[in-house]
């Protein structure tokens, strides 16, 4: 069966861009996947991990050959990148972005990039980079699409179809409403995680607090472990909607503070909060167990796989999954999965100890 698209370009090959590329590849939705990124290391990783077929260190005439273009750059540069791409874009190409802020991006690029559609998959991770990308990240995710009166119906239908073929659920809403809602469900929780960690870091008993931190604190603050620069750009780009959400939260916190003197009323509020939290839908990303992965760069010499597996076997480290990612004249890469983070760290130390480069 013919793929949905011919040549596809991914502009920004990080976590989301890489996950889109892998989804296209694993579901046979594209004939050829190209990637552009200003970071040569990201392009090298994307090739080594076989996320894309070809990489480009600069924009050029190759952009005009694309049937589909995916803007996956950090939100802070989405508009400027889109304007640069418009110089090379074919009027037939369909474009969409995956940024977490929609109103300014849609306003700036509609009519500038041909057939542009704003979108945002509600999926992410505290990990960053193409090495953390996987097609399952998008599976069963809600994928917001933000059409306007200026959106071409054929482009909207193509993006809607692609989202469904990637295993996600398309949900359409105006860009401004998206930004208001995401400020409360995503951007505000990130600022809260930053604030809670700052509270701990500034306490004179920081070491004791860190020692006492259990699952609740870790769950609440997990998103602070993501890329600080990208997260900073995300919240700044949506600052107006975020300020309104912060003001509403302050009012709620003041209400809760006052309820400390009224335990029964506080209990009612807590019960309501529990009902809200318990009604969150359970999203199953995958039936596969969590795997703790390492990617090892190996030279193009005989016996490398045996050397790696023997070193780990002699140390009692069990490899649960093993995949050869690429072999080229100058070397290649293998990906291994381990049952626990501890085993992965032990494997990393062993392999680095015998001279391998490990990610």
N, C-alpha and C positions, 0 to 999 in steps of 0.2 A: 504494500500500500504506500502511496506517495506521502511523504511528510507534509505536515500542515504548512511549513514555511521552507523556502530555499535557504539562502544565506541569511544568517542572523548575526547581529553584532551586539556584544555586551560591552557597555562603556562604564568601566569601573568593576574590576573583577575581585570583589571582596566577598563577604559572607553571603549577601543576598544575590549579587550578580552571579557568583559562582553556583549558588543553589539553583537559580533559574537555568543556568547553562546545563547543569547536571540533570535537571528535570527534563529539559528539551532533549538531551542526549539519551537518557534512560527510557524515555517514552517515545523515542523516534519521531520527534516533532519537528526536527530541523535537519536539512541535508548537510549543512556545514556551519560551524559556530566559530565566529571570530571574536577576539577580545582586544580592547584598547585600555591601557591604564598608564598613567605617568610614572608608576613605580615599576622599574624593570624586574625587581624581585617578585612582585605579584604575577607578572606575566610568565616568568620562569617557573614559578610554582604551578600556575594554571596549566602550562604545557606538561610539566613533569607528572602532575596528578591526572592528566588526560581529561581535564574539565572542558577544554576547548580544542579546536583543530588548528587554528592559526592565531598568532598574536601580532599586534602592531604597536610600535612605540610612538607613532605619530598619526594624526588624522590625514586623510588624503582622498584620492579618487576612489579608493576601495569602498568608502562609505556609501557612494552612489550605487553600488551593486547590491546593497542589502535589501532584503524584502521586509525585514523587521529589525528595528533598533530598540535596545533596552537601555534606558538611562539608569545606571545603578551607582552613580558617583555619590559621595557624601552630600547631604542636603544643602550644605553651605555653598557648593559650587555647581549645583544642578542647573541653575538658570544660565550661568556663564558657559558651561559645557554645552548646553543645548543650543545656545546662540552660535558657538563655534561650529557645531555639527551642521547647522542650517546652511552653512556655506557649501557643504559637499553633498547634502541630502538630495535624493531623488524625490520628485513629487509623488512617486508611487509607493515609497517606503512608509510603513506604519511604525509609529513611535509610541512608546509609553515609558513612564518612569516608575520607580519603586520607592520614592522618597516618603518620609514620614510626615511631611508638611505639604499641603496641597494648594491652598489658595494662591500664594505668590508664584508658585511654579506654574500652575495652570494659566494664570493671568499672563505670565511672561512668555510662555512658549506656545500657547494656542495661536495659530496663524503664523507663527515663526517657523516651527518645525512642522512639516506637512503631516497631516493625519495624526496629530498628537493627542494622546489620551492620558489623563492623570490617573495614577493608581497607587495603591499601597497595600502590600500583603502584610497582614497582622501576624508576623512571624519574626522571630529574632533569637538571639542568644547572647550570653555574656562573653562568648568567644567572638573573635573577629578574624577576618582574613579568609582567603580562598581555601586554606587548609582546613578550616572548620565548616566549609560548605558541604551540604548534602541535600539530595533531592527530597528526602523525607521532611525537611524543614517546612516545605510548602504544602505538604499533603494534609488535607482536611483543614487547612488554615482558611480563615475568612480573608478575602482579598477585596479591599474596597476599591471601587472604580468611581471616578468623579467627573462624569461628563458635564458639559455645559451646552448652551445653545450653539456654541461655535464648534462643537465636536462633530466630526464626520461620522454619520451613522454606520458606514461600512467599516471604518476603523474601530468604532466602539464594538461592533459585533465580532470583529476579529480578535480583539483583546479579551472580550467576554468568553469566546470559544477557547482561546489559549489558556486562560485561567482554569476553566473547567477541565481541559485536557491535562493540566499539570496536577490535577487532583485537589484543587482548592475550590472554595465557594465564593463566587462573585457577589458583591453587595454594592449597589449603586446609591450614591448620595451626593449632594452638592459639596464642593470643596470646602466652603466655610464651615458647614456642619461637621464634616470630617475633622477639621482642625480643632473645633471646640471639644468634640468628644474624645479625640486622641489626647488632647491636653490633660484631660481628667483621668483617662484609663492607662496612659502610658508615660507621658512627660512628667506629670505631677509625681507619680510613684518613683520616677528616677530622681527627681529633686529631693524627695523624702529620704531615699536611700543615701544620697550624698549628705543630707543634713544629719541623719542618724550616725553615720560614720564620723562626721565632723564633731558631733557631740561627744563621741567616745574619744576621738583623738585629742580633744582639748581638755579632757578631764585629767586631774592630777593622778588619778588611779587608773590610767589607761590600760596598763598591763593586766591589772586584776579584771577590768571589764572585758578585755579580750579573752581572758581565760574563762570567764563565766558565760560568755556568749554561746547560746545553745541554738537549737534548730529554728526557733522563732525569729531571732535576730538575723540569722543567716538567710532565711527565706525572704524576710522583708527587705534585705539590703543586697540581694544577689545582683540586681541590675547595675549596682555601682562598680562591679568588676568588668563591665564592658569597656569599650574604647572611650576614654574621657574626651578626646577631641571630637569624635563623631557625635557623642551624646551632647556635648556642649553646643555644637552647631545645631543639633536637632531642637533643643529647648529654646535657643536664641531665635531660631527661625520662626518659632510659634509663640513668641513672647507675649503677644497681646492676649491670645486665648489662655495662655498659661497664667498670666497675671490674674485674670478673672477667676480661674480655678483656685489659685492660691488664696484669694480673698474669701472665697466660699469655704475653703478648708479652715482658714483661721476662725471663721464664725462657728464652724462645727467644733473645733478644738476648744474654743471658749465655752461653748455649750457643755461639752463633756467635762471641762474643768469645774464648772458650776455644779454639775450633777454628782461630783464627788461627795457633796454634802447631802445628797438625796439618793441613797443606795437603791431603793426600790425603783425609782425612775431610771437610774443608770442601768439597772438590770433589764428593764424593758427595751432600752436603746440597744443594749448588748444582744438581747434575743433577736431583735430586728436585724442587727448586723449579721448575726449567725445565719438567719434565714436567707439574707441576700447572698452571703458568701457561699452557702451550701447549694444555692440554685445556679451557680456558675456551671455552664455546660462542660462536660468532660470531653476533651479533644484527644483522640488517640492518634498520635502521629504515625506510629508504626507498630507492628506486632513483633518486631525483632527486639531482642534484649539490648540494653545499653552496652555499648562496646567502648572501651578506653583505648584510643588508637595512638599509634606512633607512625610517623613516616620517616624512613631511613634512606638516605642517599647512598648509593653503592657504585663503585667504579665498574667499568665494563671488563671484568676479569673473571676467569673460571672459579667456581667454588664459593662465590660470595653468599649465596643463599644458605649453603651448608655452614659457612663460617658463622653467620648471624644466628641461625637456629641452634647450632651446636653450643655456642657461647651461652645462650639463654637456657638451653636444656641442661647444661652442666650446672647451672646455678639454680635449677629447680623452678624456673619461670615457665609457665605453660602458655603457649601461644594459642589463643582461641580462634583467631582468624588471620589469614595470610593472603596478601594479594600483590602480584607484580604489577606496578602501575605503568612503568615505561622503561624501555631499554633502548639507549642510543649509543652512538660511537663513544661519546664522552662519559657514559654511565647511565644510571637510571634510578628508580626509586621503588621501594616496596613499602606496603602499608601492613601493619600488624595490629591485631586487636587483643586486648587483655581483659580479664574478667573484672579486675578492680583497679582503681587509681594507684594503689600501692604497687601492684605488679607492674603497671606501666612505668612508674618512676624507677623501680628496680631495673627494669629492662633498659630504660634510658641511660642510667648510670653505667650499666655493663657495656652497652654498645659505644657510648662516648669514651669509655675507658679503653676500648680497643681501637679507637680512632675513627669511628663513624660519625657523620654529621646527622643529627636527629632533630626532627621537629615534632 
